[in-house]
């Protein structure tokens, strides 16, 4: 892994703007900072310019000559970041973090960790490192004493799982067997420990940086002391969502599968 850059959202916004992507920059900024007036943006960007100067990223002499005030390498990096056609996104709502892995070129990918929507860490990684990077990012501690647990639910019930006030409704509409009820109770206990948020790994195709990305694939999961709860769709006509507690080996296989899918972007 080759570390590249650590910056704030404001700094990233300014870098993207200077490289000729104002629409993208606006989206990056407003997602974190909200909408601002023109005067407010000017004040934020002026202060941010000083921060980039301190980091020796901003060339004030170039800026005074109406040139892009960044090195050629920095401009090339921003271009590849913005125009990446493929992206893997790994959510982590409890820690207010996200891991984004953007396809750079060939077997080269860009690892992008966002902390609390404020700090952005960028580094280059190889395609073969993707599964390892995702595993390290989550760093789930899984007890090897795996116990088989599973239940099936409807699409509607699955959509309600992250709302603690609707769990009674999920129970009522699911008509669980005794075994399923036991598994569901353990799942809900783990879900509560994770602030009622399911994790997900999603894979996007981005035809153009000014268009919405296209979701190619997504997997939902939840860590547990005895494994990883995985949700998958089946052919069951009434209850298509199958949720089961997977052992660490199955989690490893899933991450290897993410790397395999990513290899098609090369």
Secondary structure, 3 states (H helix, E strand, C coil): CEEEEEEEHHHHHHHHHHCCCHHHHHHHHHHHHCCCCHHHHHHHHHHHHHHHHHCCCCCHHHHHCCCCCCCHHHHHHHHHHHCCCEEEEEEECCCCEEEEEEEEECCEEEEEEEECCCEEEEEEEEHHHHHHHHHHHHCCCCCCCCCCCEEEECHHHHHHCCCHHHHHHHHHHHCCCHHHHHHHHHHHHHHHHCCCCCEEEEEEECCCCCCCCEEEEEEEEEEECCEEEEEEECCCCCCCEEEEEECHHHHHHHHHHHHHHHHCCC
